[in-house]
Amino acid sequence: MSNHAGRNSATDSDAEAETTRKVAAICTTCGKAYASEQRGDGTVRPIGQRTGCECGETSFEIVDSTETGFDD
């Protein structure tokens, strides 16, 4: 018997990696900044913070590098 679960998981991971991008985001309540991932559906999740911000908020806004003066 072959184990298809491992192969499907790898395919799922590849598809997820293609639809996510790393971004800087801030909490919409307290303003704390996080390294985050933006998913293909537009949701933003801080990396390493399963429950959202320390303040309890789960809504984040992406920091636009053109507004902050970061170099590309």
Secondary structure as the mmCIF struct_conf table of DSSP 4:
data_model
#
loop_
_struct_conf.conf_type_id
_struct_conf.id
_struct_conf.beg_label_comp_id
_struct_conf.beg_label_asym_id
_struct_conf.beg_label_seq_id
_struct_conf.end_label_comp_id
_struct_conf.end_label_asym_id
_struct_conf.end_label_seq_id
HELX_RH_AL_P HELX_RH_AL_P1 HIS A 4 GLU A 18
TURN_TY1_P TURN_TY1_P1 THR A 19 THR A 19
STRN STRN1 ARG A 21 CYS A 27
TURN_TY1_P TURN_TY1_P2 THR A 28 CYS A 30
STRN STRN2 ALA A 33 GLN A 38
TURN_TY1_P TURN_TY1_P3 GLY A 40 ASP A 41
BEND BEND1 GLY A 42 GLY A 42
STRN STRN3 VAL A 44 PRO A 46
TURN_TY1_P TURN_TY1_P4 ILE A 47 GLY A 48
TURN_TY1_P TURN_TY1_P5 ARG A 50 THR A 51
TURN_TY1_P TURN_TY1_P6 GLU A 54 CYS A 55
BEND BEND2 GLY A 56 GLY A 56
STRN STRN4 PHE A 60 ILE A 62
HELX_LH_PP_P HELX_LH_PP_P1 VAL A 63 ASP A 64
HELX_RH_AL_P HELX_RH_AL_P2 SER A 65 THR A 68
TURN_TY1_P TURN_TY1_P7 GLY A 69 GLY A 69
#
